[in-house]
Amino acid sequence: MRTLRWAQRALIVLVATLPLLLVTLAFVPAFLVLPLRRERAAQAEAMVRQLSAWTRGLLLSSRER
């Protein structure tokens, strides 16, 4: 039973990670261009914070309770 629970959690994390990776890849061009312009650096920082929050949420939700 414990193995099944572990496998389910691993599958959920894998499925949830795919959209996160897709969004991160979509942000790469913005990460390369925005920090070069001073007025847009804050936007790039906000995007990094949002990606960090999503990743943290994904990892915390996958922990065993």
N, C-alpha and C positions, 0 to 999 in steps of 0.2 A: 504494500500500500504506500509506503514511504517513497519507494522508487517511482511509482506512478505519479505521485504528487510532484516529485522533483522533475520528472520528464514533462509534465504539464507546464510547470513554471518555466522551464527552459524553452519550451515551444512558444509560450506567450511572449517571453522576452525577445526571442528571435523574430517573431511576427511583428512586434512593436518596434523593433530596431530598424527594420527595413524602411518604413516611412521616415524615420529620423535620419537615416543615412541619405535618403533621397533629398530631403530638405537641406541637409548640410551640403551636399554636392551642388544643389541649386544656388546656395548662398556663396559658393566659392568665388564666382566672378565679382560679386559685390564686395567680398572681403579683400579682393585684390585692388579694386578701384576706389572704394569709399575712403579708406584711411589716407589716401594721397591728397584728398581735398579736406582742408581744415574744417570747413563747415559741415562736412558729412561724417567726420570721425565719430561723432556722438551716435549717429545712426548705426555705424558698424559696431560700436561698443554695445548698443542695445540689442543688436542681433546676436552677438556672442553671448550676452547674458541670457537671452531667451533660449538659445540652443542649450546652454548649460542647465537652465531650469528644466527643460524637457528631458534632458539626459538624466539629471538627478531624480526627477519624478519617475522615470522609467525604472531606474535602478532601485529606488526605494519601494516602489510598488511590487517589485519582484521578490522582495525579501520574505522569508518565512515568518509568519506571525505566531 
